[in-house]
Amino acid sequence: MAKRTASARKQARATVGRTLRNRSVRSAVKTRVVRVRKAITEHAEGVVELGVSAISSLDRAAGKGILHPNNAARRKSRLMKALAAAGESATAAPKPTRTKAAAKPAAKKAAPKKTTARATKPAAKPAARAAARPAPKKR
């Protein structure tokens, strides 16, 4: 086996620690998703709260780079689809209609800020700029 550099050995040690930490997060995410799916099939109470918790943990894992963002998005999509299907079957009763709130008065628009005229400086000519620079030193 080839001799490892000090930085490679340090990286290997860091990878071991990171792998253990990531494994526990992945396991927790899986556990939460499984709990939601089980609660959906059993028509248990608090399914929505469990769903929010699972989706939050998926987002957090994707944000920290533990799960690929597309993987987390796919799992969230499937979870939301299952939650929606469970919600439709559980709540077949018609939803109460809300009454329209009184119309709010239109908010006053802020007056546009006045811009002050600025004195513009005439552009310097290229020859004048070149003269202002010191001559390059000869070696």
A tleap script that builds the chain and sets N, CA, C and O, in Angstrom:
source leaprc.protein.ff14SB
mol = sequence {
  NMET ALA LYS ARG THR ALA SER ALA ARG LYS
  GLN ALA ARG ALA THR VAL GLY ARG THR LEU
  ARG ASN ARG SER VAL ARG SER ALA VAL LYS
  THR ARG VAL VAL ARG VAL ARG LYS ALA ILE
  THR GLU HIE ALA GLU GLY VAL VAL GLU LEU
  GLY VAL SER ALA ILE SER SER LEU ASP ARG
  ALA ALA GLY LYS GLY ILE LEU HIE PRO ASN
  ASN ALA ALA ARG ARG LYS SER ARG LEU MET
  LYS ALA LEU ALA ALA ALA GLY GLU SER ALA
  THR ALA ALA PRO LYS PRO THR ARG THR LYS
  ALA ALA ALA LYS PRO ALA ALA LYS LYS ALA
  ALA PRO LYS LYS THR THR ALA ARG ALA THR
  LYS PRO ALA ALA LYS PRO ALA ALA ARG ALA
  ALA ALA ARG PRO ALA PRO LYS LYS CARG
}
set mol.1.N position { 0.842 -1.178 0.000 }
set mol.1.CA position { 0.000 0.000 0.000 }
set mol.1.C position { 0.886 1.240 0.000 }
set mol.1.O position { 1.922 1.283 0.663 }
set mol.2.N position { 0.461 2.237 -0.751 }
set mol.2.CA position { 1.254 3.453 -0.854 }
set mol.2.C position { 1.214 4.214 0.461 }
set mol.2.O position { 0.254 4.137 1.227 }
set mol.3.N position { 2.301 4.956 0.693 }
set mol.3.CA position { 2.382 5.753 1.914 }
set mol.3.C position { 1.425 6.932 1.814 }
set mol.3.O position { 1.390 7.628 0.799 }
set mol.4.N position { 0.659 7.152 2.857 }
set mol.4.CA position { -0.311 8.251 2.850 }
set mol.4.C position { 0.326 9.514 3.395 }
set mol.4.O position { 1.158 9.468 4.301 }
set mol.5.N position { -0.072 10.625 2.838 }
set mol.5.CA position { 0.405 11.901 3.370 }
set mol.5.C position { -0.332 12.206 4.666 }
set mol.5.O position { -1.353 11.592 4.976 }
set mol.6.N position { 0.192 13.147 5.404 }
set mol.6.CA position { -0.432 13.517 6.679 }
set mol.6.C position { -1.826 14.070 6.449 }
set mol.6.O position { -2.744 13.777 7.215 }
set mol.7.N position { -1.992 14.866 5.402 }
set mol.7.CA position { -3.314 15.444 5.136 }
set mol.7.C position { -4.309 14.366 4.719 }
set mol.7.O position { -5.495 14.463 5.035 }
set mol.8.N position { -3.831 13.328 4.003 }
set mol.8.CA position { -4.723 12.239 3.599 }
set mol.8.C position { -5.176 11.437 4.815 }
set mol.8.O position { -6.329 11.015 4.902 }
set mol.9.N position { -4.233 11.232 5.768 }
set mol.9.CA position { -4.609 10.500 6.984 }
set mol.9.C position { -5.621 11.295 7.803 }
set mol.9.O position { -6.573 10.732 8.343 }
set mol.10.N position { -5.409 12.597 7.889 }
set mol.10.CA position { -6.343 13.450 8.632 }
set mol.10.C position { -7.713 13.435 7.960 }
set mol.10.O position { -8.739 13.373 8.637 }
set mol.11.N position { -7.728 13.493 6.634 }
set mol.11.CA position { -8.990 13.463 5.893 }
set mol.11.C position { -9.726 12.147 6.128 }
set mol.11.O position { -10.951 12.134 6.253 }
set mol.12.N position { -8.981 11.037 6.188 }
set mol.12.CA position { -9.589 9.729 6.437 }
set mol.12.C position { -10.237 9.692 7.820 }
set mol.12.O position { -11.335 9.161 7.986 }
set mol.13.N position { -9.539 10.269 8.821 }
set mol.13.CA position { -10.117 10.317 10.169 }
set mol.13.C position { -11.390 11.160 10.186 }
set mol.13.O position { -12.382 10.790 10.814 }
set mol.14.N position { -11.354 12.288 9.495 }
set mol.14.CA position { -12.530 13.169 9.451 }
set mol.14.C position { -13.694 12.476 8.758 }
set mol.14.O position { -14.848 12.639 9.155 }
set mol.15.N position { -13.387 11.705 7.723 }
set mol.15.CA position { -14.432 11.004 6.976 }
set mol.15.C position { -15.136 9.979 7.859 }
set mol.15.O position { -16.354 9.822 7.780 }
set mol.16.N position { -14.381 9.289 8.691 }
set mol.16.CA position { -14.980 8.291 9.586 }
set mol.16.C position { -15.972 8.965 10.533 }
set mol.16.O position { -17.088 8.479 10.713 }
set mol.17.N position { -15.571 10.069 11.129 }
set mol.17.CA position { -16.466 10.782 12.046 }
set mol.17.C position { -17.697 11.311 11.348 }
set mol.17.O position { -18.808 11.215 11.867 }
set mol.18.N position { -17.493 11.876 10.156 }
set mol.18.CA position { -18.613 12.434 9.394 }
set mol.18.C position { -19.587 11.331 8.987 }
set mol.18.O position { -20.802 11.528 9.010 }
set mol.19.N position { -19.047 10.170 8.614 }
set mol.19.CA position { -19.894 9.048 8.204 }
set mol.19.C position { -20.790 8.598 9.353 }
set mol.19.O position { -21.976 8.336 9.156 }
set mol.20.N position { -20.219 8.508 10.551 }
set mol.20.CA position { -21.023 8.102 11.712 }
set mol.20.C position { -22.133 9.106 11.996 }
set mol.20.O position { -23.272 8.727 12.269 }
set mol.21.N position { -21.791 10.395 11.928 }
set mol.21.CA position { -22.784 11.434 12.194 }
set mol.21.C position { -23.882 11.394 11.136 }
set mol.21.O position { -25.068 11.474 11.459 }
set mol.22.N position { -23.484 11.270 9.877 }
set mol.22.CA position { -24.466 11.247 8.791 }
set mol.22.C position { -25.358 10.019 8.876 }
set mol.22.O position { -26.545 10.086 8.555 }
set mol.23.N position { -24.787 8.896 9.308 }
set mol.23.CA position { -25.571 7.665 9.409 }
set mol.23.C position { -26.699 7.835 10.419 }
set mol.23.O position { -27.822 7.390 10.180 }
set mol.24.N position { -26.406 8.478 11.547 }
set mol.24.CA position { -27.449 8.653 12.563 }
set mol.24.C position { -28.538 9.593 12.059 }
set mol.24.O position { -29.715 9.387 12.352 }
set mol.25.N position { -28.160 10.621 11.305 }
set mol.25.CA position { -29.163 11.549 10.762 }
set mol.25.C position { -30.037 10.832 9.741 }
set mol.25.O position { -31.260 10.978 9.749 }
set mol.26.N position { -29.398 10.046 8.853 }
set mol.26.CA position { -30.170 9.295 7.853 }
set mol.26.C position { -31.156 8.353 8.526 }
set mol.26.O position { -32.304 8.229 8.099 }
set mol.27.N position { -30.696 7.691 9.584 }
set mol.27.CA position { -31.554 6.762 10.309 }
set mol.27.C position { -32.739 7.492 10.933 }
set mol.27.O position { -33.867 7.000 10.893 }
set mol.28.N position { -32.485 8.660 11.507 }
set mol.28.CA position { -33.565 9.438 12.124 }
set mol.28.C position { -34.582 9.875 11.080 }
set mol.28.O position { -35.787 9.859 11.334 }
set mol.29.N position { -34.096 10.267 9.902 }
set mol.29.CA position { -35.001 10.685 8.823 }
set mol.29.C position { -35.878 9.512 8.407 }
set mol.29.O position { -37.093 9.653 8.261 }
set mol.30.N position { -35.250 8.350 8.216 }
set mol.30.CA position { -36.014 7.163 7.817 }
set mol.30.C position { -37.064 6.819 8.870 }
set mol.30.O position { -38.203 6.496 8.532 }
set mol.31.N position { -36.682 6.889 10.142 }
set mol.31.CA position { -37.606 6.570 11.230 }
set mol.31.C position { -38.816 7.488 11.198 }
set mol.31.O position { -39.950 7.033 11.346 }
set mol.32.N position { -38.578 8.787 11.006 }
set mol.32.CA position { -39.697 9.736 10.975 }
set mol.32.C position { -40.623 9.463 9.802 }
set mol.32.O position { -41.844 9.524 9.945 }
set mol.33.N position { -40.050 9.164 8.641 }
set mol.33.CA position { -40.876 8.894 7.457 }
set mol.33.C position { -41.699 7.629 7.674 }
set mol.33.O position { -42.877 7.581 7.319 }
set mol.34.N position { -41.083 6.613 8.255 }
set mol.34.CA position { -41.796 5.356 8.514 }
set mol.34.C position { -42.938 5.589 9.501 }
set mol.34.O position { -44.026 5.038 9.329 }
set mol.35.N position { -42.700 6.397 10.529 }
set mol.35.CA position { -43.761 6.692 11.511 }
set mol.35.C position { -44.950 7.376 10.849 }
set mol.35.O position { -46.102 7.079 11.165 }
set mol.36.N position { -44.666 8.292 9.930 }
set mol.36.CA position { -45.758 8.990 9.238 }
set mol.36.C position { -46.553 7.999 8.402 }
set mol.36.O position { -47.783 7.985 8.449 }
set mol.37.N position { -45.850 7.170 7.638 }
set mol.37.CA position { -46.547 6.197 6.783 }
set mol.37.C position { -47.393 5.235 7.620 }
set mol.37.O position { -48.510 4.887 7.237 }
set mol.38.N position { -46.855 4.813 8.757 }
set mol.38.CA position { -47.592 3.904 9.634 }
set mol.38.C position { -48.828 4.598 10.206 }
set mol.38.O position { -49.899 3.998 10.286 }
set mol.39.N position { -48.677 5.862 10.603 }
set mol.39.CA position { -49.805 6.626 11.149 }
set mol.39.C position { -50.883 6.829 10.086 }
set mol.39.O position { -52.073 6.831 10.401 }
set mol.40.N position { -50.471 7.001 8.833 }
set mol.40.CA position { -51.441 7.184 7.744 }
set mol.40.C position { -52.261 5.911 7.557 }
set mol.40.O position { -53.483 5.973 7.421 }
set mol.41.N position { -51.593 4.754 7.550 }
set mol.41.CA position { -52.316 3.497 7.329 }
set mol.41.C position { -53.230 3.158 8.502 }
set mol.41.O position { -54.283 2.547 8.315 }
set mol.42.N position { -52.831 3.552 9.708 }
set mol.42.CA position { -53.642 3.248 10.889 }
set mol.42.C position { -54.670 4.329 11.198 }
set mol.42.O position { -55.423 4.206 12.164 }
set mol.43.N position { -54.710 5.381 10.395 }
set mol.43.CA position { -55.624 6.516 10.602 }
set mol.43.C position { -55.465 7.076 12.014 }
set mol.43.O position { -56.452 7.357 12.694 }
set mol.44.N position { -54.231 7.232 12.441 }
set mol.44.CA position { -53.942 7.721 13.788 }
set mol.44.C position { -54.076 9.241 13.851 }
set mol.44.O position { -54.103 9.928 12.830 }
set mol.45.N position { -54.158 9.741 15.083 }
set mol.45.CA position { -54.236 11.188 15.298 }
set mol.45.C position { -52.837 11.791 15.186 }
set mol.45.O position { -51.837 11.115 15.427 }
set mol.46.N position { -52.780 13.049 14.825 }
set mol.46.CA position { -51.500 13.760 14.770 }
set mol.46.C position { -50.642 13.411 13.573 }
set mol.46.O position { -49.419 13.543 13.617 }
set mol.47.N position { -51.281 12.967 12.502 }
set mol.47.CA position { -50.525 12.601 11.304 }
set mol.47.C position { -49.860 13.834 10.703 }
set mol.47.O position { -48.724 13.770 10.232 }
set mol.48.N position { -50.571 14.946 10.723 }
set mol.48.CA position { -50.039 16.164 10.110 }
set mol.48.C position { -48.773 16.620 10.836 }
set mol.48.O position { -47.795 17.001 10.193 }
set mol.49.N position { -48.785 16.583 12.167 }
set mol.49.CA position { -47.613 17.001 12.934 }
set mol.49.C position { -46.426 16.094 12.638 }
set mol.49.O position { -45.296 16.561 12.492 }
set mol.50.N position { -46.695 14.784 12.550 }
set mol.50.CA position { -45.627 13.848 12.206 }
set mol.50.C position { -45.097 14.131 10.804 }
set mol.50.O position { -43.893 14.065 10.556 }
set mol.51.N position { -46.011 14.446 9.896 }
set mol.51.CA position { -45.608 14.758 8.523 }
set mol.51.C position { -44.731 15.989 8.459 }
set mol.51.O position { -43.721 16.007 7.755 }
set mol.52.N position { -45.118 17.020 9.196 }
set mol.52.CA position { -44.317 18.251 9.222 }
set mol.52.C position { -42.926 17.958 9.778 }
set mol.52.O position { -41.926 18.466 9.271 }
set mol.53.N position { -42.873 17.142 10.817 }
set mol.53.CA position { -41.593 16.783 11.425 }
set mol.53.C position { -40.708 16.021 10.434 }
set mol.53.O position { -39.511 16.290 10.330 }
set mol.54.N position { -41.302 15.075 9.711 }
set mol.54.CA position { -40.536 14.285 8.744 }
set mol.54.C position { -40.030 15.158 7.600 }
set mol.54.O position { -38.884 15.026 7.172 }
set mol.55.N position { -40.883 16.043 7.111 }
set mol.55.CA position { -40.489 16.918 6.004 }
set mol.55.C position { -39.391 17.874 6.449 }
set mol.55.O position { -38.461 18.159 5.694 }
set mol.56.N position { -39.503 18.363 7.673 }
set mol.56.CA position { -38.476 19.252 8.214 }
set mol.56.C position { -37.130 18.538 8.305 }
set mol.56.O position { -36.096 19.108 7.956 }
set mol.57.N position { -37.145 17.302 8.768 }
set mol.57.CA position { -35.887 16.561 8.893 }
set mol.57.C position { -35.298 16.242 7.519 }
set mol.57.O position { -34.078 16.231 7.356 }
set mol.58.N position { -36.159 15.982 6.529 }
set mol.58.CA position { -35.664 15.766 5.166 }
set mol.58.C position { -34.998 17.031 4.630 }
set mol.58.O position { -33.926 16.972 4.028 }
set mol.59.N position { -35.645 18.176 4.856 }
set mol.59.CA position { -35.075 19.445 4.403 }
set mol.59.C position { -33.732 19.715 5.074 }
set mol.59.O position { -32.775 20.137 4.425 }
set mol.60.N position { -33.673 19.466 6.374 }
set mol.60.CA position { -32.441 19.721 7.122 }
set mol.60.C position { -31.309 18.829 6.615 }
set mol.60.O position { -30.179 19.287 6.450 }
set mol.61.N position { -31.618 17.550 6.369 }
set mol.61.CA position { -30.596 16.621 5.887 }
set mol.61.C position { -30.106 17.026 4.499 }
set mol.61.O position { -28.918 16.910 4.199 }
set mol.62.N position { -31.018 17.500 3.657 }
set mol.62.CA position { -30.616 17.943 2.320 }
set mol.62.C position { -29.779 19.209 2.415 }
set mol.62.O position { -28.808 19.372 1.676 }
set mol.63.N position { -30.148 20.097 3.314 }
set mol.63.CA position { -29.406 21.348 3.467 }
set mol.63.C position { -27.993 21.128 3.970 }
set mol.63.O position { -27.083 21.877 3.614 }
set mol.64.N position { -27.801 20.107 4.796 }
set mol.64.CA position { -26.473 19.832 5.342 }
set mol.64.C position { -25.654 18.918 4.440 }
set mol.64.O position { -24.507 18.601 4.753 }
set mol.65.N position { -26.239 18.492 3.323 }
set mol.65.CA position { -25.492 17.660 2.389 }
set mol.65.C position { -25.490 16.189 2.747 }
set mol.65.O position { -24.722 15.421 2.168 }
set mol.66.N position { -26.322 15.777 3.677 }
set mol.66.CA position { -26.374 14.368 4.066 }
set mol.66.C position { -27.169 13.581 3.036 }
set mol.66.O position { -26.804 12.459 2.684 }
set mol.67.N position { -28.256 14.172 2.555 }
set mol.67.CA position { -29.041 13.591 1.465 }
set mol.67.C position { -28.921 14.504 0.252 }
set mol.67.O position { -28.772 15.719 0.390 }
set mol.68.N position { -28.986 13.920 -0.916 }
set mol.68.CA position { -28.991 14.736 -2.133 }
set mol.68.C position { -30.309 15.514 -2.170 }
set mol.68.O position { -31.353 14.966 -1.816 }
set mol.69.N position { -30.277 16.775 -2.591 }
set mol.69.CA position { -31.511 17.578 -2.611 }
set mol.69.C position { -32.640 16.946 -3.428 }
set mol.69.O position { -33.805 17.038 -3.043 }
set mol.70.N position { -32.305 16.308 -4.547 }
set mol.70.CA position { -33.346 15.670 -5.356 }
set mol.70.C position { -33.946 14.464 -4.630 }
set mol.70.O position { -35.143 14.201 -4.740 }
set mol.71.N position { -33.110 13.735 -3.890 }
set mol.71.CA position { -33.586 12.593 -3.119 }
set mol.71.C position { -34.580 13.067 -2.058 }
set mol.71.O position { -35.644 12.474 -1.882 }
set mol.72.N position { -34.221 14.137 -1.358 }
set mol.72.CA position { -35.111 14.678 -0.327 }
set mol.72.C position { -36.406 15.188 -0.952 }
set mol.72.O position { -37.486 14.987 -0.397 }
set mol.73.N position { -36.301 15.848 -2.103 }
set mol.73.CA position { -37.491 16.381 -2.773 }
set mol.73.C position { -38.421 15.250 -3.196 }
set mol.73.O position { -39.641 15.363 -3.069 }
set mol.74.N position { -37.844 14.161 -3.699 }
set mol.74.CA position { -38.661 13.020 -4.124 }
set mol.74.C position { -39.388 12.401 -2.929 }
set mol.74.O position { -40.577 12.095 -3.009 }
set mol.75.N position { -38.670 12.220 -1.834 }
set mol.75.CA position { -39.290 11.635 -0.645 }
set mol.75.C position { -40.386 12.532 -0.084 }
set mol.75.O position { -41.442 12.050 0.326 }
set mol.76.N position { -40.130 13.843 -0.066 }
set mol.76.CA position { -41.138 14.794 0.419 }
set mol.76.C position { -42.378 14.748 -0.462 }
set mol.76.O position { -43.505 14.788 0.031 }
set mol.77.N position { -42.159 14.665 -1.767 }
set mol.77.CA position { -43.280 14.628 -2.702 }
set mol.77.C position { -44.150 13.406 -2.444 }
set mol.77.O position { -45.376 13.509 -2.397 }
set mol.78.N position { -43.525 12.271 -2.280 }
set mol.78.CA position { -44.280 11.033 -2.031 }
set mol.78.C position { -45.016 11.100 -0.689 }
set mol.78.O position { -46.144 10.626 -0.557 }
set mol.79.N position { -44.353 11.695 0.295 }
set mol.79.CA position { -44.960 11.821 1.615 }
set mol.79.C position { -46.166 12.745 1.572 }
set mol.79.O position { -47.208 12.441 2.154 }
set mol.80.N position { -46.027 13.872 0.886 }
set mol.80.CA position { -47.132 14.828 0.768 }
set mol.80.C position { -48.306 14.212 0.012 }
set mol.80.O position { -49.467 14.443 0.351 }
set mol.81.N position { -47.991 13.436 -1.003 }
set mol.81.CA position { -49.032 12.767 -1.787 }
set mol.81.C position { -49.815 11.799 -0.895 }
set mol.81.O position { -51.043 11.739 -0.957 }
set mol.82.N position { -49.091 11.044 -0.067 }
set mol.82.CA position { -49.741 10.094 0.841 }
set mol.82.C position { -50.573 10.833 1.889 }
set mol.82.O position { -51.679 10.408 2.223 }
set mol.83.N position { -50.036 11.942 2.406 }
set mol.83.CA position { -50.780 12.730 3.396 }
set mol.83.C position { -52.048 13.315 2.788 }
set mol.83.O position { -53.096 13.341 3.434 }
set mol.84.N position { -51.954 13.782 1.551 }
set mol.84.CA position { -53.123 14.362 0.886 }
set mol.84.C position { -54.189 13.301 0.657 }
set mol.84.O position { -55.376 13.555 0.860 }
set mol.85.N position { -53.767 12.110 0.233 }
set mol.85.CA position { -54.724 11.028 0.002 }
set mol.85.C position { -55.393 10.623 1.310 }
set mol.85.O position { -56.594 10.354 1.335 }
set mol.86.N position { -54.629 10.578 2.390 }
set mol.86.CA position { -55.195 10.220 3.690 }
set mol.86.C position { -56.146 11.306 4.168 }
set mol.86.O position { -57.176 11.007 4.771 }
set mol.87.N position { -55.815 12.545 3.908 }
set mol.87.CA position { -56.658 13.662 4.325 }
set mol.87.C position { -57.982 13.672 3.597 }
set mol.87.O position { -59.013 13.983 4.193 }
set mol.88.N position { -57.973 13.334 2.309 }
set mol.88.CA position { -59.210 13.311 1.520 }
set mol.88.C position { -60.139 12.210 2.009 }
set mol.88.O position { -61.346 12.421 2.126 }
set mol.89.N position { -59.583 11.036 2.297 }
set mol.89.CA position { -60.432 9.930 2.731 }
set mol.89.C position { -60.958 10.166 4.150 }
set mol.89.O position { -62.076 9.765 4.473 }
set mol.90.N position { -60.156 10.811 4.990 }
set mol.90.CA position { -60.562 11.028 6.378 }
set mol.90.C position { -61.588 12.146 6.500 }
set mol.90.O position { -62.486 12.073 7.339 }
set mol.91.N position { -61.468 13.166 5.682 }
set mol.91.CA position { -62.380 14.312 5.774 }
set mol.91.C position { -63.271 14.361 4.549 }
set mol.91.O position { -63.051 15.157 3.637 }
set mol.92.N position { -64.268 13.513 4.535 }
set mol.92.CA position { -65.216 13.513 3.424 }
set mol.92.C position { -66.309 14.545 3.650 }
set mol.92.O position { -67.071 14.850 2.732 }
set mol.93.N position { -66.397 15.088 4.862 }
set mol.93.CA position { -67.414 16.093 5.178 }
set mol.93.C position { -67.099 17.387 4.432 }
set mol.93.O position { -65.931 17.714 4.223 }
set mol.94.N position { -68.144 18.129 4.029 }
set mol.94.CA position { -67.883 19.376 3.309 }
set mol.94.C position { -67.230 20.403 4.222 }
set mol.94.O position { -67.524 20.481 5.415 }
set mol.95.N position { -66.347 21.178 3.636 }
set mol.95.CA position { -65.646 22.200 4.408 }
set mol.95.C position { -66.565 23.394 4.612 }
set mol.95.O position { -67.307 23.754 3.699 }
set mol.96.N position { -66.536 24.017 5.784 }
set mol.96.CA position { -67.373 25.201 6.002 }
set mol.96.C position { -66.870 26.355 5.137 }
set mol.96.O position { -65.668 26.550 4.960 }
set mol.97.N position { -67.835 27.115 4.602 }
set mol.97.CA position { -67.443 28.236 3.748 }
set mol.97.C position { -67.143 29.435 4.620 }
set mol.97.O position { -67.810 29.673 5.627 }
set mol.98.N position { -66.140 30.182 4.227 }
set mol.98.CA position { -65.781 31.376 4.983 }
set mol.98.C position { -66.505 32.567 4.391 }
set mol.98.O position { -66.697 32.662 3.179 }
set mol.99.N position { -66.904 33.475 5.269 }
set mol.99.CA position { -67.536 34.694 4.773 }
set mol.99.C position { -66.447 35.664 4.371 }
set mol.99.O position { -65.361 35.683 4.951 }
set mol.100.N position { -66.750 36.451 3.390 }
set mol.100.CA position { -65.764 37.395 2.887 }
set mol.100.C position { -65.597 38.533 3.891 }
set mol.100.O position { -66.584 39.078 4.384 }
set mol.101.N position { -64.389 38.880 4.185 }
set mol.101.CA position { -64.105 39.963 5.130 }
set mol.101.C position { -64.426 41.295 4.471 }
set mol.101.O position { -64.430 41.413 3.246 }
set mol.102.N position { -64.695 42.301 5.306 }
set mol.102.CA position { -64.997 43.633 4.780 }
set mol.102.C position { -63.790 44.149 4.006 }
set mol.102.O position { -62.640 43.895 4.367 }
set mol.103.N position { -64.081 44.879 2.933 }
set mol.103.CA position { -63.004 45.386 2.085 }
set mol.103.C position { -62.157 46.376 2.866 }
set mol.103.O position { -62.684 47.252 3.552 }
set mol.104.N position { -60.859 46.235 2.759 }
set mol.104.CA position { -59.946 47.126 3.457 }
set mol.104.C position { -59.769 48.394 2.636 }
set mol.104.O position { -59.761 48.335 1.406 }
set mol.105.N position { -59.627 49.536 3.292 }
set mol.105.CA position { -59.380 50.761 2.531 }
set mol.105.C position { -58.012 50.681 1.863 }
set mol.105.O position { -57.075 50.087 2.395 }
set mol.106.N position { -57.921 51.291 0.690 }
set mol.106.CA position { -56.675 51.241 -0.061 }
set mol.106.C position { -55.586 51.989 0.698 }
set mol.106.O position { -55.809 53.082 1.217 }
set mol.107.N position { -54.435 51.395 0.753 }
set mol.107.CA position { -53.318 52.017 1.462 }
set mol.107.C position { -52.783 53.175 0.635 }
set mol.107.O position { -52.746 53.113 -0.594 }
set mol.108.N position { -52.368 54.237 1.327 }
set mol.108.CA position { -51.833 55.398 0.622 }
set mol.108.C position { -50.455 55.053 0.082 }
set mol.108.O position { -49.644 54.413 0.752 }
set mol.109.N position { -50.215 55.488 -1.129 }
set mol.109.CA position { -48.917 55.242 -1.735 }
set mol.109.C position { -47.948 56.318 -1.273 }
set mol.109.O position { -48.319 57.482 -1.123 }
set mol.110.N position { -46.740 55.928 -1.056 }
set mol.110.CA position { -45.721 56.876 -0.623 }
set mol.110.C position { -45.344 57.775 -1.792 }
set mol.110.O position { -45.266 57.326 -2.935 }
set mol.111.N position { -45.114 59.029 -1.497 }
set mol.111.CA position { -44.735 59.978 -2.545 }
set mol.111.C position { -43.350 59.604 -3.056 }
set mol.111.O position { -42.472 59.257 -2.267 }
set mol.112.N position { -43.146 59.674 -4.380 }
set mol.112.CA position { -41.828 59.320 -4.911 }
set mol.112.C position { -40.779 60.318 -4.428 }
set mol.112.O position { -41.056 61.510 -4.291 }
set mol.113.N position { -39.597 59.825 -4.177 }
set mol.113.CA position { -38.520 60.678 -3.694 }
set mol.113.C position { -38.026 61.575 -4.824 }
set mol.113.O position { -37.912 61.161 -5.977 }
set mol.114.N position { -37.743 62.798 -4.454 }
set mol.114.CA position { -37.226 63.733 -5.448 }
set mol.114.C position { -35.728 63.516 -5.569 }
set mol.114.O position { -35.015 63.355 -4.579 }
set mol.115.N position { -35.280 63.519 -6.804 }
set mol.115.CA position { -33.852 63.356 -7.016 }
set mol.115.C position { -33.231 64.725 -7.197 }
set mol.115.O position { -33.788 65.594 -7.869 }
set mol.116.N position { -32.096 64.901 -6.602 }
set mol.116.CA position { -31.418 66.190 -6.734 }
set mol.116.C position { -30.490 66.129 -7.933 }
set mol.116.O position { -29.894 65.094 -8.229 }
set mol.117.N position { -30.382 67.256 -8.615 }
set mol.117.CA position { -29.506 67.324 -9.780 }
set mol.117.C position { -28.066 67.340 -9.293 }
set mol.117.O position { -27.707 68.125 -8.415 }
set mol.118.N position { -27.260 66.483 -9.857 }
set mol.118.CA position { -25.862 66.398 -9.462 }
set mol.118.C position { -25.012 67.095 -10.512 }
set mol.118.O position { -25.298 67.036 -11.708 }
set mol.119.N position { -24.001 67.731 -10.056 }
set mol.119.CA position { -23.079 68.368 -10.994 }
set mol.119.C position { -22.238 67.263 -11.609 }
set mol.119.O position { -21.552 66.527 -10.899 }
set mol.120.N position { -22.290 67.150 -12.918 }
set mol.120.CA position { -21.537 66.095 -13.577 }
set mol.120.C position { -20.174 66.628 -13.965 }
set mol.120.O position { -20.036 67.770 -14.405 }
set mol.121.N position { -19.197 65.805 -13.800 }
set mol.121.CA position { -17.822 66.168 -14.086 }
set mol.121.C position { -17.532 65.794 -15.537 }
set mol.121.O position { -17.877 64.686 -15.948 }
set mol.122.N position { -16.919 66.662 -16.322 }
set mol.122.CA position { -16.615 66.281 -17.703 }
set mol.122.C position { -15.591 65.147 -17.706 }
set mol.122.O position { -14.683 65.111 -16.875 }
set mol.123.N position { -15.750 64.232 -18.644 }
set mol.123.CA position { -14.862 63.086 -18.722 }
set mol.123.C position { -13.464 63.538 -19.112 }
set mol.123.O position { -13.287 64.378 -19.994 }
set mol.124.N position { -12.475 62.963 -18.435 }
set mol.124.CA position { -11.089 63.328 -18.735 }
set mol.124.C position { -10.684 62.716 -20.063 }
set mol.124.O position { -11.109 61.614 -20.410 }
set mol.125.N position { -9.865 63.436 -20.791 }
set mol.125.CA position { -9.415 62.953 -22.096 }
set mol.125.C position { -8.335 61.898 -21.891 }
set mol.125.O position { -7.588 61.957 -20.915 }
set mol.126.N position { -8.247 60.926 -22.812 }
set mol.126.CA position { -7.248 59.868 -22.654 }
set mol.126.C position { -5.824 60.402 -22.594 }
set mol.126.O position { -4.996 59.864 -21.859 }
set mol.127.N position { -5.526 61.449 -23.356 }
set mol.127.CA position { -4.168 61.987 -23.353 }
set mol.127.C position { -3.838 62.579 -21.989 }
set mol.127.O position { -2.710 62.452 -21.511 }
set mol.128.N position { -4.810 63.220 -21.365 }
set mol.128.CA position { -4.582 63.824 -20.058 }
set mol.128.C position { -4.352 62.742 -19.008 }
set mol.128.O position { -3.545 62.922 -18.095 }
set mol.129.N position { -5.053 61.627 -19.133 }
set mol.129.CA position { -4.866 60.534 -18.181 }
set mol.129.C position { -3.482 59.914 -18.329 }
set mol.129.O position { -2.833 59.570 -17.340 }
set mol.130.N position { -3.039 59.775 -19.573 }
set mol.130.CA position { -1.728 59.183 -19.814 }
set mol.130.C position { -0.633 60.076 -19.257 }
set mol.130.O position { 0.366 59.577 -18.740 }
set mol.131.N position { -0.807 61.396 -19.354 }
set mol.131.CA position { 0.203 62.320 -18.849 }
set mol.131.C position { 0.253 62.285 -17.326 }
set mol.131.O position { 1.306 62.532 -16.738 }
set mol.132.N position { -0.844 61.989 -16.694 }
set mol.132.CA position { -0.888 61.971 -15.239 }
set mol.132.C position { -0.141 60.772 -14.664 }
set mol.132.O position { 0.309 60.823 -13.519 }
set mol.133.N position { -0.001 59.697 -15.434 }
set mol.133.CA position { 0.698 58.505 -14.966 }
set mol.133.C position { 2.207 58.703 -15.043 }
set mol.133.O position { 2.698 59.316 -15.992 }
set mol.134.N position { 2.944 58.201 -14.072 }
set mol.134.CA position { 4.405 58.326 -14.159 }
set mol.134.C position { 4.950 57.387 -15.229 }
set mol.134.O position { 4.352 56.353 -15.527 }
set mol.135.N position { 6.063 57.750 -15.788 }
set mol.135.CA position { 6.693 56.942 -16.833 }
set mol.135.C position { 7.222 55.659 -16.211 }
set mol.135.O position { 7.680 55.673 -15.068 }
set mol.136.N position { 7.165 54.542 -16.950 }
set mol.136.CA position { 7.674 53.282 -16.404 }
set mol.136.C position { 9.184 53.352 -16.189 }
set mol.136.O position { 9.905 53.996 -16.950 }
set mol.137.N position { 9.643 52.680 -15.141 }
set mol.137.CA position { 11.073 52.682 -14.825 }
set mol.137.C position { 11.820 51.770 -15.782 }
set mol.137.O position { 11.334 50.705 -16.162 }
set mol.138.N position { 12.994 52.203 -16.158 }
set mol.138.CA position { 13.846 51.385 -17.028 }
set mol.138.C position { 14.722 50.514 -16.160 }
set mol.138.O position { 15.160 50.922 -15.084 }
set mol.139.N position { 14.969 49.329 -16.630 }
set mol.139.CA position { 15.784 48.397 -15.848 }
set mol.139.C position { 17.175 48.329 -16.370 }
set mol.139.O position { 18.000 47.592 -15.832 }
savepdb mol mol.pdb
quit
